């Protein structure tokens, strides 16, 4: 019989797992985290959110020096990109973040256990590391193993020529051509990185639009702007196979609705059609943990599975696969296990695309409101009319606020703009407290700021904007 050693054992050290562990430790519980990788932080810190943003920032600066500086009166004789130095910067950012999590574990006396964790039963986790097996007992077990890239049949990923986002962040040279399979967030962000460095990028999308799930007006605006930046798009197209040949990849594709196949060629192919819950090797079926048809672990409103004492958070359960959603769930679950109360409103989880301009959304889209039969008012304001946007030469995009036609309660916000990911958060706070568009419009905003466009859009829902 294994001696009970911990209050909580977390399987997975990503954003959901490590935030849960920190909060639980702060609340006085004894916590261990089982993580198979040498560094904490999961996909997000190591091969996802953080390194991709480092490269997006660096390559945006390249874009500005080549195309925008002359507008400001800054004349340069030439711009050279040292990819090795850029990749070192990216890795330094990752290392700093993962070391920060290490420090927080030590500060909060969280025990880190390296190895692959799996359920033995409702109170025991088996850990395998370097061929050695051990067991850890706990009152509660939290599964936070995250997600993995979805594969395409007959498109074998080698992370060299046919890559996922992981390989796309590690390319050793700038490819001449790249095909990105998938027009979602990851595909567009990685396409932007390499396009800015000179790669000719074509995005192949199964649907007839990019950014499915976001407001349709945002999707259309982003398509227009990204096309203007040089990205090419091929819609309603299904990829049926890929083969590495020589120094490139031969891709076969056909119309999504059926039709004649065609051949596409590129130096690099990026597979970015989405992610799936990473639950391999957890021994869930043997223990009896239920999952849905997509492999996601089913939990109740307290994140508990059908097995008492076993919980799950983050990408392995239903909901948006976002690091901040996982963090919120981890934070709240720790409070619940400590006897406190917590709550997350999944309607108020912001989504951000870190291209330039950025796209950000929260709440309901116009399409969702129409489908639900909800009467609403839409207020919109162009960034072109914002003084701060003009002064930084970032006038593309708009802010759109959707409010209930009867109560004026804000139901959604959709932004395409520089710093859209920052701008969305004042709407997030407003919506968290059930605020109205008039509440937002009557809040004094500093001038000149990009946030004034948010105020103007709110004003446009019930009156008229002031600056157009």
DARA-V669103 format. One record per backbone hydrogen bond with DSSP energy under -1.0 kcal/mol. NH is the residue of the N-H (numbers start at 1). CO is the residue of the C=O. If there is no record, write none. Layout:
nh co
NH CO
NH CO
//
This chain:
nh co
5 137
6 137
7 30
8 30
9 140
10 32
11 142
12 34
18 14
19 15
20 16
21 17
22 18
23 19
24 20
25 21
26 22
27 23
28 25
29 24
32 8
33 111
34 10
35 113
41 13
45 41
46 42
47 43
50 44
52 48
53 49
54 50
55 51
56 52
57 53
58 54
59 55
60 56
61 57
62 58
63 59
64 60
65 61
66 62
67 63
68 64
69 64
72 68
73 70
74 69
86 82
87 83
88 84
89 85
90 86
91 87
92 88
93 89
94 90
95 91
96 92
97 93
98 94
99 95
100 96
101 97
102 98
103 99
104 100
105 101
106 102
107 103
108 104
109 106
110 105
111 31
113 33
115 35
116 128
118 126
119 282
120 124
121 124
124 121
125 136
126 118
127 134
128 116
129 132
132 129
134 127
136 125
138 123
139 6
140 7
141 309
142 9
143 311
144 11
148 276
150 274
155 152
158 162
159 162
163 269
168 164
169 165
170 167
178 200
179 268
180 202
181 270
182 204
188 184
189 185
190 186
191 187
192 188
193 189
194 190
195 191
196 192
198 195
199 194
200 176
202 178
203 232
204 180
205 234
211 183
214 211
219 215
220 216
221 217
222 218
223 219
224 220
225 221
226 222
227 223
228 224
229 225
230 227
231 226
232 201
234 203
236 207
237 205
238 254
240 252
241 252
242 154
243 250
245 248
248 245
249 266
250 243
251 264
252 241
253 262
254 238
256 236
258 255
262 253
264 251
266 249
268 177
269 161
270 179
271 163
272 181
276 148
278 146
279 277
282 279
287 283
288 284
289 284
292 296
295 292
297 316
298 290
300 304
303 300
305 310
310 307
311 141
312 303
313 143
317 314
322 320
326 322
327 323
328 324
329 325
330 326
331 327
332 328
333 329
334 330
335 331
336 332
337 333
338 334
339 336
340 335
348 345
349 346
351 361
353 359
358 417
359 353
360 415
361 351
362 413
363 347
364 411
369 365
370 366
371 367
372 368
374 369
377 403
379 401
381 399
383 397
385 382
386 383
390 386
391 387
392 388
393 390
394 389
398 416
399 381
400 414
401 379
402 412
403 377
404 409
405 375
408 404
410 435
411 402
412 402
413 362
414 400
415 360
416 398
417 358
420 417
422 419
423 419
424 420
425 422
426 423
428 424
429 425
430 426
431 427
432 428
433 429
434 431
435 430
437 408
440 436
441 437
442 438
443 440
452 449
453 450
455 451
456 452
457 453
458 454
459 455
460 456
461 458
463 459
//
